[in-house]
Amino acid sequence: MEFLLLNPVAHAVALAPDDDEPVTDEDQRRLREGRDWFANRQGRGTPMEDVLAEFGLKPEDFPMSLDDAQ
C-alpha cells in the first residue's frame, strides 16, 4: 500500500479503469496466428540476441547492473 502512495505511476495504474474496448475479429485472428507461431516453434520465442541485432545492438550494450555500467 505504501508503494502505491509513493509511486505516482503505480497509483495511476491501480486507479485506471478496466479496458472496455471490444475484441474484434482481427484481434482474435492475430491472437490465433501468434499462438500458432509459438506452437510451430515448440514454445520458443526469438532469441534476444536476434532482436538486438535487428537494431545493430549487442547484449553488452545493456549492463545488467549499475556496477557493470561504469
JOWOKA-V494029 format. One record per residue. N is the residue number from 0. RES is the residue in one letter. SS is DSSP state (A for helix, B for strand, O for the rest). OMEGA is omega in degrees with one decimal (* if undefined). Layout:
n={N:N}
res={RES:RES}
ss={SS:SS}
omega={OMEGA:OMEGA}
This chain:
n={0:1:2:3:4:5:6:7:8:9:10:11:12:13:14:15:16:17:18:19:20:21:22:23:24:25:26:27:28:29:30:31:32:33:34:35:36:37:38:39:40:41:42:43:44:45:46:47:48:49:50:51:52:53:54:55:56:57:58:59:60:61:62:63:64:65:66:67:68:69}
res={M:E:F:L:L:L:N:P:V:A:H:A:V:A:L:A:P:D:D:D:E:P:V:T:D:E:D:Q:R:R:L:R:E:G:R:D:W:F:A:N:R:Q:G:R:G:T:P:M:E:D:V:L:A:E:F:G:L:K:P:E:D:F:P:M:S:L:D:D:A:Q}
ss={O:A:A:A:A:A:O:A:A:A:A:A:A:A:A:O:O:O:O:O:O:O:O:O:A:A:A:A:A:A:A:A:A:A:A:A:A:A:A:A:O:O:O:O:O:O:O:A:A:A:A:A:A:A:O:O:O:O:A:A:A:O:O:O:O:A:A:A:A:O}
omega={179.7:179.3:179.9:-179.6:-176.1:-177.4:-176.0:178.8:178.5:178.8:179.9:179.3:-179.5:-177.9:-178.0:178.6:175.9:176.9:-178.0:178.9:-177.8:176.2:-176.9:175.1:177.6:177.0:-178.2:179.1:-178.5:176.0:177.4:178.8:178.6:178.3:178.1:179.6:180.0:179.7:179.7:177.7:178.0:175.5:-178.5:174.1:177.6:179.7:-178.3:179.4:179.2:179.4:-179.8:-178.5:177.5:-179.4:179.8:-177.6:177.1:177.7:-179.3:179.2:-176.8:-179.6:-177.6:178.4:178.3:179.0:179.8:-176.0:-175.4:*}
